[in-house]
Amino acid sequence: EAGVAQSPRYKIIEKRQSVAFWCNPISGHATLYWYQQILGQGPKLLIQFQNNGVVDDSQLPKDRFSAERLKGVDSTLKIQPAKLEDSAVYLCASSLVIGGTDTQYFGPGTRLTVL
Amino acid sequence: GDSVTQMEGPVTLSEEAFLTINCTYTATGYPSLFWYVQYPGEGLQLLLKATKADDKGSNKGFEATYRKETTSFHLEKGSVQVSDSAVYFCALSSFEAAGNKLTFGGGTRVLVKP
């Protein structure tokens, strides 16, 4: 079974530029998550989708971050404009259903460096 | 809100030593508890989980027991190998939370020397 795919793996941009990350979840997984992992910290949830609807985006900085999940499969996370503090690894995860015990499977992440 | 606290690293051990990583949590309701591992250059992988009090999760020689009375989920392994060098994250998922959000601890880096 193929895992969660993410691209690109690495991205370096100047502050105030825009950037987009792509995620393809495990086939059949209804729920998709984007996490931000700052160096030396645990991942923090940015947004959660159930199919193509948003379940939780309370931690998403909506003035600069946006995300979509068209057709309930792939997802794109965008930052515009980027700030220095956005330097982090952006992790995508998916799970089969929504529920407290359901396992989330993580992709390899995209490492973003903002200069 | 929900929170997870785990011991800071790095933890440096010799091969075949005993490993313990402490994890305590604060949550409303009855959370599920997880240990994830991140090997160098790789994504997070689920190591083990426990869904109710007194459950023991185990995998690859690692064990952790869900202790509701002490709100803890300490990770243990009796004899570590060099290949166990990684960052370990304790996490919880609360039934009360919107959706299935995982709340992570800060991670503990483990280095096993031959």
Interface residues (C-beta under 8 A of the other chain):
Chain A: G3 V4 T31 Y33 Y35 G40 Q41 G42 P43 K44 L45 Q48 Q50 V55 D56 S58 L91 A93 S95 I98 G99 G100 T101 D102 T103 Q104 Y105 F106 G107 P108 G109
Chain B: V4 P31 S32 Y36 E42 G43 L44 Q45 L46 K49 T51 F89 A91 S93 S94 F95 A98 G99 N100 K101 L102 F104 G105 G106 G107
